[in-house]
Amino acid sequence: MQTRLVARMEQHQVGLYLLALAAGGIIGWLAPAAADPLQRSINPALGLLLFATFLGIPFARIGRAVRDGRFMATVLVLNFLVVPLVVYALSRFVAGEQALLVGVLLVLLAPCIDYVIVFTGLAGGSSDRLLAAAPVLMLAQMLFLPLFLLLFIGPDLVSLIDPAPFLEALIGLIAVPLAAAALVQRLARRWSAARRRMALLQDLMVPLMMLVLAVVVASQIVGVGRELGALLAVVPVYVAFLAVMVPLGLLAARTAGLDPGSSTAAVFSGATRNSLVVLPLALALPDSLALVPLVVVTQTLVELIGMVACVRILPRLLPAPASPGPGLA
């Protein structure tokens, strides 16, 4: 019964994620007093989600994935060369508003490492390669994001950003869950109890993602409604980002000669952003940039709709892979 339930959740996970967004919006709107405790629960919920995500990383095969030079080079070039150029051009449309500019740059410059794997698998892409690439992408964005912010918004505005949350996110949301996942995998090879717990957590991936999405939206929806007029200015930027990055991802994958599964993974990696992980960084910004977390949440709402469309469209643009990459389960 548990296996059938997990299979059904995975089959309908996109609809379940949209349902979680709607539920979070309703809860947050009807109970605005719950916004603060919900906001404090974002990091623990996200840490658990990333731990479960990292459990699916084939650590024993990471070296082989990194040595897959064409795929890794394509993903890195897309995310840390092509994306910054596209983001800089698009961000000029909101350059007159500091909070909008910082929010757009913060979220669009950070490649996704969590639900991108889900959507890649749903579209028939090589999600296992993105799983193996996740630590590299996360560490690279932690190194490059401050540099890009310095180049795009200047030292005066960057000086307002406290680097401590970046370090806390790197340690608490990435390093600790990643090390714990590697340890559990090692134990699972020796003890059946550890294997059962690992399997259970991986079976809970869809509910965990739903929990994170609902908590994020519930904690921010009142603020989004209050600032809706200002936030509407960034919606076209986020839509344009997806509209530009999907064809650029396809072009990069074709240029690199990637197979269809790897091409799908590369396109999703270039188009999907790390909104859930950068949100805690946005929440730690000073009061003068209080709008930034809402700019980040707005990107999440736009992107999830775009990812649903990509799951339908990309398989029509690429031939079917010989063997679809596994999902998170």
C-alpha positions as CSV (number, residue, x, y, z in Angstrom):
1,M,0.0,0.0,0.0
2,Q,2.8,2.4,0.9
3,T,4.5,1.7,-2.5
4,R,1.3,2.4,-4.4
5,L,0.7,5.6,-2.4
6,V,4.3,6.8,-3.1
7,A,3.9,6.0,-6.8
8,R,0.6,7.9,-7.0
9,M,2.2,10.9,-5.3
10,E,5.1,10.9,-7.7
11,Q,2.8,10.5,-10.6
12,H,0.7,13.6,-9.6
13,Q,3.5,15.6,-7.8
14,V,3.1,18.7,-10.0
15,G,-0.5,19.0,-9.2
16,L,0.3,18.3,-5.5
17,Y,2.9,21.1,-5.5
18,L,0.3,23.6,-7.0
19,L,-2.2,22.4,-4.4
20,A,0.4,23.1,-1.6
21,L,1.0,26.6,-3.0
22,A,-2.8,27.3,-3.0
23,A,-3.2,25.8,0.5
24,G,-0.3,27.9,1.8
25,G,-1.7,31.0,0.3
26,I,-5.1,30.4,1.9
27,I,-3.7,29.6,5.3
28,G,-1.4,32.6,5.3
29,W,-4.1,34.9,4.2
30,L,-6.7,33.7,6.8
31,A,-4.1,33.5,9.7
32,P,-1.7,36.4,9.2
33,A,-0.5,36.1,12.8
34,A,1.1,32.7,11.9
35,A,3.5,34.4,9.4
36,D,6.3,34.9,11.9
37,P,6.4,31.3,13.3
38,L,6.0,29.9,9.8
39,Q,8.9,32.0,8.6
40,R,11.1,30.6,11.4
41,S,10.2,27.1,10.3
42,I,11.4,27.6,6.7
43,N,15.1,26.7,7.4
44,P,14.3,23.5,9.4
45,A,11.8,22.3,6.8
46,L,14.2,23.2,3.9
47,G,17.1,21.5,5.7
48,L,15.1,18.3,6.0
49,L,14.1,18.5,2.3
50,L,17.7,19.0,1.2
51,F,18.8,16.1,3.4
52,A,16.2,13.9,1.7
53,T,17.3,15.2,-1.7
54,F,21.0,14.6,-1.0
55,L,20.1,11.0,0.1
56,G,19.4,10.4,-3.6
57,I,22.8,11.6,-4.7
58,P,24.9,8.7,-5.9
59,F,28.0,9.7,-3.9
60,A,29.9,6.6,-5.1
61,R,29.4,7.9,-8.7
62,I,30.0,11.6,-8.1
63,G,33.5,11.3,-9.4
64,R,32.2,9.7,-12.6
65,A,29.6,12.5,-13.0
66,V,32.2,15.2,-12.5
67,R,34.3,13.5,-15.1
68,D,31.4,13.7,-17.6
69,G,33.1,16.7,-19.0
70,R,30.6,17.7,-21.6
71,F,27.6,17.7,-19.3
72,M,29.3,19.3,-16.4
73,A,30.9,22.0,-18.6
74,T,27.5,22.7,-20.2
75,V,25.8,23.1,-16.9
76,L,28.5,25.3,-15.5
77,V,28.8,27.5,-18.6
78,L,25.0,27.9,-18.7
79,N,24.7,28.9,-15.0
80,F,27.8,30.9,-14.4
81,L,28.4,32.6,-17.8
82,V,25.2,32.6,-19.9
83,V,22.8,33.2,-17.0
84,P,24.7,36.2,-15.5
85,L,24.7,37.9,-18.9
86,V,21.0,37.3,-19.4
87,V,20.2,38.4,-15.8
88,Y,22.2,41.6,-16.1
89,A,20.3,42.6,-19.2
90,L,16.9,41.7,-17.7
91,S,17.6,43.4,-14.4
92,R,18.1,46.8,-16.1
93,F,14.3,47.0,-16.3
94,V,14.1,47.2,-12.4
95,A,17.5,48.9,-11.8
96,G,15.7,52.0,-10.5
97,E,14.4,50.2,-7.5
98,Q,17.0,48.9,-5.1
99,A,14.9,46.2,-3.4
100,L,13.6,44.9,-6.7
101,L,17.0,44.8,-8.2
102,V,18.6,43.0,-5.3
103,G,15.8,40.4,-5.2
104,V,15.9,39.7,-8.9
105,L,19.7,39.3,-8.9
106,L,19.8,37.3,-5.7
107,V,17.3,34.7,-7.0
108,L,18.1,34.6,-10.7
109,L,21.9,34.2,-10.3
110,A,21.5,31.0,-8.1
111,P,20.9,27.7,-10.0
112,C,18.4,25.3,-8.4
113,I,19.5,22.1,-6.7
114,D,16.2,20.7,-5.3
115,Y,12.9,20.6,-7.2
116,V,14.8,21.0,-10.6
117,I,15.7,17.3,-10.2
118,V,12.0,16.4,-9.8
119,F,11.0,18.3,-13.0
120,T,13.9,17.0,-14.9
121,G,12.8,13.4,-14.1
122,L,9.2,14.2,-15.0
123,A,10.3,15.4,-18.5
124,G,12.4,12.3,-19.0
125,G,15.7,13.9,-18.4
126,S,18.8,12.6,-16.7
127,S,17.9,13.6,-13.1
128,D,20.6,11.4,-11.7
129,R,23.3,13.6,-13.3
130,L,21.8,16.7,-11.8
131,L,21.7,14.9,-8.4
132,A,25.4,14.3,-8.7
133,A,26.1,17.8,-9.9
134,A,24.1,19.4,-7.1
135,P,27.0,19.9,-4.6
136,V,29.2,21.4,-7.3
137,L,26.4,23.8,-8.3
138,M,25.7,24.8,-4.7
139,L,29.3,25.5,-3.8
140,A,29.9,27.3,-7.1
141,Q,27.0,29.7,-6.5
142,M,28.1,30.4,-3.0
143,L,31.5,31.5,-4.4
144,F,30.2,33.4,-7.5
145,L,27.0,35.0,-6.1
146,P,28.8,37.6,-4.0
147,L,31.1,38.4,-6.9
148,F,28.2,38.9,-9.3
149,L,26.3,41.1,-6.8
150,L,29.4,43.2,-6.4
151,L,29.7,43.6,-10.2
152,F,26.0,44.3,-10.9
153,I,25.0,46.5,-8.0
154,G,28.3,48.0,-6.7
155,P,30.1,47.9,-3.4
156,D,27.8,50.5,-1.6
157,L,24.7,48.3,-1.9
158,V,26.6,45.1,-1.4
159,S,28.0,46.5,1.9
160,L,24.4,46.4,3.2
161,I,24.2,42.7,2.8
162,D,25.4,40.7,5.8
163,P,27.6,37.8,4.6
164,A,26.8,35.7,7.8
165,P,23.5,34.3,6.4
166,F,25.4,33.0,3.3
167,L,27.8,31.2,5.5
168,E,25.0,29.9,7.7
169,A,23.1,28.7,4.7
170,L,26.2,27.0,3.3
171,I,26.9,25.2,6.6
172,G,23.3,24.6,7.9
173,L,21.5,24.0,4.6
174,I,24.2,22.4,2.5
175,A,27.3,21.1,4.3
176,V,25.5,19.5,7.3
177,P,22.6,17.8,5.3
178,L,25.2,16.7,2.6
179,A,27.5,15.2,5.2
180,A,24.6,13.5,7.0
181,A,23.3,12.1,3.8
182,A,26.7,10.7,2.9
183,L,27.0,9.1,6.3
184,V,23.5,7.6,6.1
185,Q,24.3,6.1,2.7
186,R,27.5,4.6,4.2
187,L,25.6,3.1,7.1
188,A,22.9,1.8,4.8
189,R,25.4,-0.4,3.1
190,R,26.0,-2.2,6.4
191,W,22.8,-2.0,8.4
192,S,19.3,-2.7,7.2
193,A,17.8,-0.3,9.7
194,A,19.6,2.6,8.1
195,R,18.5,1.4,4.7
196,R,14.9,1.4,5.8
197,R,15.1,4.9,7.2
198,M,16.8,6.2,4.1
199,A,14.1,4.6,1.9
200,L,11.4,6.1,4.1
201,L,12.8,9.6,3.8
202,Q,13.1,9.3,0.0
203,D,9.5,8.1,-0.1
204,L,8.6,11.4,1.7
205,M,10.2,13.6,-0.9
206,V,6.9,14.8,-2.4
207,P,5.2,15.6,1.0
208,L,8.4,17.4,2.1
209,M,8.4,19.5,-1.0
210,M,4.8,20.3,-0.4
211,L,5.5,21.3,3.2
212,V,8.3,23.7,2.2
213,L,6.2,25.3,-0.6
214,A,3.2,25.7,1.7
215,V,5.3,27.1,4.6
216,V,7.1,29.6,2.3
217,V,3.9,30.9,0.7
218,A,1.9,31.0,3.9
219,S,4.6,33.0,5.6
220,Q,4.9,35.6,2.8
221,I,1.5,35.8,1.1
222,V,0.2,38.7,3.2
223,G,3.3,40.7,2.3
224,V,3.0,39.8,-1.4
225,G,-0.6,41.0,-1.3
226,R,0.4,44.2,0.4
227,E,3.1,44.9,-2.1
228,L,1.4,43.5,-5.2
229,G,1.7,46.7,-7.2
230,A,5.5,46.8,-6.8
231,L,5.9,43.1,-7.3
232,L,4.0,43.1,-10.6
233,A,7.1,44.8,-12.1
234,V,9.3,41.7,-11.7
235,V,6.8,39.2,-13.1
236,P,7.7,40.1,-16.8
237,V,11.4,39.8,-15.9
238,Y,10.9,36.2,-14.5
239,V,8.7,35.2,-17.5
240,A,11.3,36.6,-19.9
241,F,14.1,34.8,-18.1
242,L,12.4,31.4,-18.7
243,A,11.5,32.3,-22.3
244,V,15.2,33.2,-23.0
245,M,16.9,30.4,-21.0
246,V,15.0,27.5,-22.4
247,P,16.1,28.0,-26.0
248,L,19.6,29.0,-24.9
249,G,19.8,25.8,-22.9
250,L,18.7,23.8,-25.9
251,L,21.4,25.6,-28.0
252,A,24.1,24.9,-25.4
253,A,23.2,21.3,-25.2
254,R,23.1,20.9,-28.9
255,T,26.5,22.6,-29.3
256,A,28.0,20.3,-26.6
257,G,26.5,17.2,-28.4
258,L,24.6,16.0,-25.3
259,D,22.2,13.1,-25.5
260,P,18.5,13.9,-25.1
261,G,18.4,13.0,-21.3
262,S,21.4,15.2,-20.5
263,S,20.1,18.0,-22.8
264,T,16.8,18.0,-20.8
265,A,18.7,18.1,-17.5
266,A,20.9,21.0,-18.8
267,V,17.9,23.0,-20.0
268,F,16.2,22.7,-16.6
269,S,19.4,23.5,-14.7
270,G,19.8,26.7,-16.7
271,A,16.2,27.8,-16.4
272,T,15.4,26.8,-12.8
273,R,16.5,29.0,-9.9
274,N,17.4,28.4,-6.2
275,S,14.6,30.5,-4.7
276,L,14.0,28.2,-1.6
277,V,17.7,28.3,-0.6
278,V,18.2,32.0,-1.2
279,L,15.0,33.0,0.7
280,P,16.7,32.7,4.1
281,L,19.4,35.0,2.8
282,A,16.8,37.5,1.6
283,L,15.0,37.4,5.0
284,A,18.3,38.4,6.8
285,L,18.6,41.6,4.8
286,P,18.2,45.0,6.5
287,D,14.8,46.8,6.7
288,S,15.7,49.0,3.8
289,L,15.5,45.9,1.6
290,A,12.5,44.3,3.3
291,L,10.8,43.8,-0.1
292,V,13.5,41.4,-1.3
293,P,12.0,38.2,0.2
294,L,8.7,38.9,-1.5
295,V,10.6,39.4,-4.8
296,V,12.1,36.0,-4.3
297,V,8.8,34.3,-3.4
298,T,7.2,35.9,-6.5
299,Q,9.9,34.2,-8.6
300,T,8.9,30.8,-7.1
301,L,5.3,31.3,-8.0
302,V,6.1,32.2,-11.6
303,E,8.7,29.5,-12.0
304,L,6.6,26.6,-10.8
305,I,4.0,27.5,-13.4
306,G,6.8,27.7,-16.0
307,M,8.2,24.3,-15.0
308,V,4.9,22.7,-15.5
309,A,4.8,24.1,-19.0
310,C,8.4,22.9,-19.6
311,V,7.6,19.4,-18.6
312,R,5.0,19.3,-21.3
313,I,7.0,21.2,-24.0
314,L,10.6,19.9,-23.7
315,P,9.8,16.2,-24.6
316,R,8.3,17.5,-27.9
317,L,11.5,19.5,-28.7
318,L,13.9,16.7,-27.9
319,P,13.8,13.0,-29.0
320,A,12.9,10.6,-26.3
321,P,16.0,9.3,-24.3
322,A,16.8,5.7,-24.6
323,S,16.3,5.2,-20.8
324,P,14.8,8.1,-18.8
325,G,16.7,9.3,-15.8
326,P,15.3,8.3,-12.4
327,G,13.4,10.7,-10.3
328,L,14.0,11.3,-6.6
329,A,12.5,8.1,-5.4
